[in-house]
Amino acid sequence: MTDPHSQSSSAEPNHPAIAVAGRVPFNRRVHIVAEVLDRPEDLELLVELCNSLGWPVRLPLTGEAIVNSHPGWTIRIIEARIRSVRDGAVREAVATLDALTASVEISLNCRDAALVERTQQSQVTWHEWQLRGKRKPVRRRISHALHLMSSTGRHDRQAGSVRLVRVSTPSADSPQRQLARTRWAARSMLSSHPFPDRELGAEVHLVRGPLVQMGRQSLALAGLVISMAALLLLSAGLWANLGLDEPKYGSLVVIWLGVYTVVGVVLALRRTAVHRAVPWLVTLAIPLVVPLIPWLGSLVQRAYLVSFGMRPVPGDDGFGNVLAGGWILSVSMGALLLPIAHRGWVRYLNYSNGFRNSSTSWALTVASGVCVAMLFSLCVLVVAGREGATGRRVAENGRDVPEYFGVNAEYVCIKMSSNEAPYYGDQPPMDRPVITFGRDGDRVNFWDSSTGNRGSIRLEDAQVKSVAHMNSQCARAE
């Protein structure tokens, strides 16, 4: 088990500043030895100021502050409670105290200041053991639940976890020896402490370690695996193959993904330093997403048209382009938020000390989300390229190319105005249609399915006529 007392004091906490008794929230405590003018008015005003801030102020204990004050001055001990990073907290506390006392004209000088930190026991590992009631047969549990719902029975006082003790062993012991020693110590504590109906009874109680919570973590992990699998199928474009494009099936998957992700992210961010910034981040993200969606859609279309050796026509931001951008954006954002949602569900289902105090879990969670988001986005582009290769094979077989997220193939017959008319790439054939995906200014880019080559001509150098299908005859279209 993670030792809640073994965390390094230099690590930044991943919890928000906490307000005590309605005072200003703080996450740092600074012990200040201050010299104040020995007058009742100054001393009373200093006490009022510190009380308004929630800062304790008192006389020094015997031998606590060996500071020789000047004649007419006296020593007071002040504990400044502020919000700050660890490095620089002492200077910020002293500067804050100087500014506040100067604003109310208190004659005070700071003589010494030091950061207050938790007292830690070195080389000691703490282990949690729970006293749990023995599991009853399924029939007994169903009967108990029915009686509770019908108000004809009382709750079983021994059901579930009814007590927890924490015992320590030196870290130098082997894991097997630690397990044996802590189990013995836990049984001794559970048997000796006088808690009514919470003493260890062999006939109704069991002593178990923290592994009893693995079932809840497995639920959170199962939700993550199911959601990630659904997202992977979406990025691979396989929802239609599994029938998930039908509203009655696909809506259930979308609701599952939305509930698991949104609720999990809320559970992960609540009561953290980030949750206050979320409204601002969302407000700033909306103006960025609006132009981002068409750009992402153009990436999908470009990956599709690579097989034809073409690019999307500039300025063609239709509904299909928006759908393609929404596809890749939903996949990437879902992949980014799913690890954070999993962290939130684990935090909710198993709120352990080790999970709360982990200083690296947030970094690993966000890093893994970013990596998975990039991987799934690349998968979307690979799938778009694969669909483009499929469309090319369809055209080579003389069939019409299906529409793909706003990319519509047009079949045109080209007749050059003269034999000397310029063209780029291959010369367009006169006896069969070619494929174009739109006009780029005064030029038409085309792809010949028979040769697999592409070319480009100016509109003023040729006559371009649209035909209905790939196998249409150009002579009939003239």
ZIBELTA-V591966 format. One record per backbone hydrogen bond with DSSP energy under -1.0 kcal/mol. NH is the residue of the N-H (numbers start at 0). CO is the residue of the C=O. Records with the same first field share a line. If there is no record, write none. Layout:
NH: CO + CO
This chain:
5: 2
10: 7
17: 25
22: 19
25: 17
26: 81
27: 81
29: 79
30: 113
31: 77
32: 111
33: 75
34: 108
35: 73
36: 106
37: 71
38: 36
42: 38
43: 39
44: 40
45: 41
46: 42
47: 43
48: 44
49: 45
50: 46
51: 47
52: 48
53: 49
54: 49
57: 76
63: 60
66: 64
72: 69
73: 35
75: 33
76: 57
77: 31
78: 55
79: 29
81: 27
88: 85
91: 87
92: 88
93: 89
94: 90
95: 91
96: 92
97: 93
98: 94
99: 95
100: 96
101: 97
102: 98
103: 99
105: 100
107: 105
108: 34
110: 32
111: 32
113: 30
115: 28
124: 168
126: 166
128: 164
129: 207
130: 162
131: 205
132: 159
133: 203
140: 136
141: 137
142: 138
143: 139
144: 140
145: 141
146: 142
147: 143
148: 144
149: 145
151: 146
152: 146
158: 155
161: 130
162: 130
164: 128
166: 126
168: 124
170: 122
172: 169
177: 173
178: 174
179: 175
180: 176
181: 177
182: 178
183: 179
184: 180
185: 181
186: 182
187: 183
188: 184
189: 185
190: 186
191: 187
192: 188
194: 192
197: 194
199: 189
203: 200
204: 200
205: 131
207: 129
211: 208
212: 209
213: 210
216: 212
217: 213
218: 214
219: 215
220: 216
221: 217
222: 218
223: 219
224: 220
225: 221
226: 222
227: 223
228: 224
229: 225
230: 226
231: 227
232: 228
233: 229
234: 230
235: 231
236: 233
237: 232
241: 237
242: 239
243: 238
245: 242
248: 245
249: 245
250: 246
252: 248
253: 249
254: 250
255: 251
256: 252
257: 253
258: 254
259: 255
260: 256
261: 257
262: 258
263: 259
264: 260
265: 261
266: 262
267: 263
268: 264
269: 265
271: 268
276: 273
280: 276
281: 277
282: 278
283: 279
284: 280
285: 281
288: 284
289: 285
292: 288
294: 290
295: 291
296: 292
297: 293
298: 294
299: 295
300: 296
301: 297
302: 298
303: 299
304: 300
305: 301
308: 305
309: 304
315: 312
316: 314
321: 317
322: 318
323: 319
324: 320
325: 321
326: 322
327: 323
328: 324
329: 325
330: 326
331: 327
332: 328
333: 329
334: 330
335: 331
336: 332
337: 333
340: 336
341: 337
342: 338
343: 339
344: 340
345: 341
346: 342
347: 343
348: 344
349: 345
351: 349
355: 351
356: 352
363: 359
364: 360
365: 361
366: 362
367: 363
368: 364
369: 365
370: 366
371: 367
372: 368
373: 369
374: 370
375: 371
376: 372
377: 373
378: 374
379: 375
380: 376
381: 377
382: 378
383: 379
384: 380
385: 381
386: 382
387: 383
388: 384
389: 385
390: 386
391: 387
392: 388
393: 389
394: 390
395: 391
396: 392
397: 394
398: 393
403: 406
406: 403
409: 435
411: 433
412: 464
414: 462
416: 460
420: 417
423: 455
425: 453
433: 411
434: 446
435: 409
439: 442
442: 439
443: 456
445: 454
446: 434
447: 452
451: 447
454: 445
455: 423
456: 443
458: 441
460: 457
462: 414
464: 412
466: 410
471: 468
476: 472
477: 473
